């Protein structure tokens, strides 16, 4: 049986990745047996504009990224 999941982020939302880069949600995907994923457009550490799929757990809603120790 499929689990009903709702998207936390809307298209166009500004988000911060756990890696520290900030970007914009430009796509969403949900699956029967996996957590929701989001396509985020962001500038990486070298300044290049990139687009990658991220699991919901790797995204913060426009908040500062947590410090990894």
MDTraj code that builds the backbone (N, CA, C; nanometers):
import mdtraj as md
import numpy as np

residues = "UNK UNK UNK UNK UNK UNK UNK UNK UNK UNK UNK UNK UNK UNK UNK UNK UNK UNK UNK UNK UNK UNK UNK UNK UNK UNK UNK UNK UNK UNK UNK UNK UNK UNK UNK UNK UNK UNK UNK UNK UNK UNK UNK UNK UNK UNK UNK UNK UNK UNK UNK UNK UNK UNK UNK UNK UNK UNK UNK UNK UNK UNK UNK UNK UNK UNK UNK UNK UNK".split()
xyz = np.array([
    [0.0837, -0.1185, 0.0000],
    [0.0000, 0.0000, 0.0000],
    [0.0878, 0.1243, 0.0000],
    [0.0552, 0.2188, -0.0840],
    [0.1326, 0.3421, -0.0946],
    [0.1042, 0.4336, 0.0239],
    [0.2068, 0.5028, 0.0673],
    [0.1943, 0.5994, 0.1749],
    [0.1702, 0.7364, 0.1127],
    [0.0683, 0.8069, 0.1602],
    [0.0411, 0.9406, 0.1091],
    [0.1450, 1.0360, 0.1663],
    [0.2104, 1.1086, 0.0782],
    [0.3093, 1.2059, 0.1207],
    [0.2753, 1.3406, 0.0594],
    [0.2934, 1.4446, 0.1375],
    [0.2712, 1.5793, 0.0879],
    [0.4067, 1.6463, 0.0673],
    [0.4120, 1.7327, -0.0303],
    [0.5342, 1.8095, -0.0528],
    [0.5476, 1.9170, 0.0544],
    [0.6662, 1.9310, 0.1073],
    [0.6961, 2.0354, 0.2057],
    [0.7248, 2.1670, 0.1342],
    [0.7927, 2.1600, 0.0194],
    [0.8348, 2.2791, -0.0533],
    [0.7548, 2.2948, -0.1820],
    [0.7247, 2.4203, -0.2149],
    [0.6515, 2.4511, -0.3371],
    [0.7498, 2.4913, -0.4459],
    [0.7067, 2.4785, -0.5700],
    [0.7876, 2.5279, -0.6801],
    [0.8114, 2.6774, -0.6608],
    [0.9351, 2.7186, -0.6769],
    [0.9705, 2.8596, -0.6595],
    [1.0180, 2.8944, -0.5201],
    [1.0053, 2.8015, -0.4232],
    [1.0517, 2.8289, -0.2872],
    [1.2031, 2.8458, -0.2838],
    [1.2490, 2.9433, -0.2058],
    [1.3913, 2.9593, -0.1796],
    [1.4288, 2.8624, -0.0686],
    [1.5352, 2.7852, -0.0892],
    [1.5783, 2.6866, 0.0087],
    [1.7290, 2.6938, 0.0272],
    [1.7750, 2.6384, 0.1384],
    [1.9174, 2.6236, 0.1643],
    [1.9452, 2.4756, 0.1782],
    [2.0448, 2.4280, 0.1067],
    [2.0828, 2.2870, 0.1140],
    [2.1685, 2.2640, 0.2377],
    [2.1703, 2.1415, 0.2862],
    [2.2521, 2.1115, 0.4038],
    [2.4000, 2.1342, 0.3762],
    [2.4387, 2.1389, 0.2489],
    [2.5779, 2.1667, 0.2126],
    [2.6104, 2.3154, 0.2197],
    [2.5072, 2.4000, 0.2397],
    [2.5281, 2.5431, 0.2585],
    [2.4871, 2.6302, 0.1414],
    [2.4711, 2.5736, 0.0224],
    [2.4317, 2.6538, -0.0923],
    [2.2826, 2.6871, -0.0863],
    [2.2481, 2.8051, -0.1339],
    [2.1086, 2.8451, -0.1407],
    [2.0597, 2.8360, -0.2838],
    [1.9335, 2.8029, -0.3023],
    [1.8810, 2.7908, -0.4375],
    [1.7300, 2.8003, -0.4409],
    [1.6728, 2.7598, -0.5545],
    [1.5293, 2.7666, -0.5792],
    [1.4786, 2.6307, -0.6244],
    [1.3659, 2.5879, -0.5684],
    [1.3029, 2.4627, -0.6103],
    [1.2417, 2.4850, -0.7484],
    [1.2843, 2.4028, -0.8471],
    [1.2308, 2.4165, -0.9822],
    [1.1600, 2.2903, -1.0293],
    [1.1607, 2.1852, -0.9457],
    [1.0911, 2.0619, -0.9812],
    [1.0681, 1.9765, -0.8578],
    [0.9706, 1.8845, -0.8663],
    [0.9407, 1.7949, -0.7542],
    [0.9071, 1.6574, -0.8086],
    [0.9380, 1.5555, -0.7293],
    [0.9031, 1.4182, -0.7675],
    [0.8675, 1.3400, -0.6429],
    [0.7653, 1.2539, -0.6556],
    [0.7329, 1.1651, -0.5444],
    [0.7104, 1.0261, -0.6008],
    [0.7420, 0.9270, -0.5171],
    [0.7409, 0.7884, -0.5603],
    [0.6628, 0.7037, -0.4603],
    [0.6235, 0.5862, -0.5005],
    [0.5505, 0.4963, -0.4110],
    [0.6348, 0.4511, -0.2926],
    [0.7636, 0.4281, -0.3155],
    [0.8453, 0.3684, -0.2103],
    [0.9701, 0.4493, -0.1763],
    [0.9618, 0.5818, -0.1890],
    [1.0764, 0.6661, -0.1576],
    [1.0278, 0.8014, -0.1082],
    [1.1159, 0.8730, -0.0411],
    [1.0825, 1.0072, 0.0061],
    [1.0769, 1.1042, -0.1108],
    [1.0024, 1.2146, -0.0956],
    [0.9958, 1.3149, -0.2018],
    [1.1348, 1.3702, -0.2340],
    [1.1531, 1.4060, -0.3607],
    [1.2768, 1.4685, -0.4044],
    [1.2439, 1.5996, -0.4742],
    [1.3412, 1.6909, -0.4720],
    [1.3230, 1.8234, -0.5299],
    [1.4393, 1.8557, -0.6224],
    [1.4085, 1.9150, -0.7356],
    [1.5112, 1.9641, -0.8264],
    [1.5394, 2.1084, -0.7865],
    [1.6642, 2.1341, -0.7475],
    [1.7020, 2.2665, -0.6978],
    [1.8070, 2.3266, -0.7909],
    [1.7857, 2.4517, -0.8307],
    [1.8841, 2.5283, -0.9076],
    [1.9586, 2.6165, -0.8086],
    [2.0921, 2.6057, -0.8090],
    [2.1730, 2.6803, -0.7124],
    [2.3124, 2.7041, -0.7689],
    [2.3845, 2.7977, -0.7098],
    [2.5245, 2.8211, -0.7453],
    [2.6094, 2.7367, -0.6515],
    [2.6967, 2.6516, -0.7100],
    [2.7788, 2.5650, -0.6257],
    [2.8975, 2.6432, -0.5687],
    [2.9850, 2.5741, -0.4983],
    [3.0977, 2.6381, -0.4314],
    [3.1931, 2.7098, -0.5250],
    [3.1909, 2.6744, -0.6544],
    [3.2787, 2.7403, -0.7523],
    [3.2076, 2.8538, -0.8247],
    [3.0795, 2.8753, -0.7910],
    [3.0022, 2.9821, -0.8535],
    [2.9255, 2.9390, -0.9777],
    [2.9398, 2.8128, -1.0189],
    [2.8672, 2.7628, -1.1355],
    [2.7202, 2.7417, -1.1010],
    [2.6314, 2.7746, -1.1929],
    [2.4884, 2.7498, -1.1743],
    [2.4613, 2.6048, -1.2127],
    [2.4073, 2.5273, -1.1180],
    [2.3810, 2.3855, -1.1410],
    [2.2397, 2.3507, -1.0963],
    [2.1917, 2.2363, -1.1447],
    [2.0622, 2.1831, -1.1045],
    [2.0825, 2.0382, -1.0643],
    [2.0357, 2.0009, -0.9449],
    [2.0469, 1.8638, -0.8957],
    [1.9233, 1.8263, -0.8162],
    [1.8959, 1.6945, -0.8144],
    [1.7872, 1.6413, -0.7334],
    [1.8363, 1.6190, -0.5918],
    [1.7567, 1.6606, -0.4929],
    [1.7908, 1.6458, -0.3514],
    [1.6719, 1.5832, -0.2784],
    [1.7015, 1.4934, -0.1842],
    [1.5966, 1.4413, -0.0975],
    [1.5508, 1.5521, -0.0032],
    [1.4265, 1.5443, 0.0390],
    [1.3688, 1.6445, 0.1275],
    [1.4523, 1.6653, 0.2538],
    [1.5127, 1.5586, 0.3043],
    [1.5920, 1.5678, 0.4275],
    [1.7208, 1.6480, 0.4097],
    [1.7608, 1.6760, 0.2854],
    [1.8835, 1.7513, 0.2589],
    [1.8557, 1.8989, 0.2315],
    [1.7326, 1.9421, 0.2586],
    [1.6923, 2.0796, 0.2286],
    [1.6383, 2.1462, 0.3547],
    [1.6772, 2.2730, 0.3729],
    [1.6215, 2.3566, 0.4794],
    [1.5381, 2.4649, 0.4127],
    [1.4262, 2.5001, 0.4701],
    [1.3344, 2.5974, 0.4099],
    [1.3845, 2.7400, 0.4277],
    [1.4850, 2.7775, 0.3490],
    [1.5355, 2.9140, 0.3522],
    [1.6084, 2.9485, 0.4803],
    [1.6326, 2.8498, 0.5650],
    [1.7013, 2.8737, 0.6909],
    [1.8522, 2.8504, 0.6714],
    [1.9308, 2.9019, 0.7636],
    [2.0742, 2.8781, 0.7575],
    [2.1029, 2.7301, 0.7684],
    [2.1983, 2.6844, 0.6918],
    [2.2362, 2.5436, 0.6950],
    [2.3008, 2.5091, 0.8286],
    [2.2775, 2.3893, 0.8783],
    [2.3398, 2.3500, 1.0047],
    [2.4918, 2.3376, 0.9880],
    [2.5630, 2.3644, 1.0947],
    [2.7088, 2.3525, 1.0928],
    [2.7450, 2.2069, 1.1135],
    [2.8221, 2.1507, 1.0210],
    [2.8649, 2.0119, 1.0324],
    [3.0006, 2.0079, 1.1001],
    [3.0122, 1.9259, 1.2021],
    [3.1397, 1.9146, 1.2750],
    [3.2023, 1.7802, 1.2553],
])
top = md.Topology()
chain = top.add_chain()
for i, resn in enumerate(residues, 1):
    res = top.add_residue(resn, chain, resSeq=i)
    for name in ("N", "CA", "C"):
        top.add_atom(name, md.element.get_by_symbol(name[0]), res)
traj = md.Trajectory(xyz[None], top)
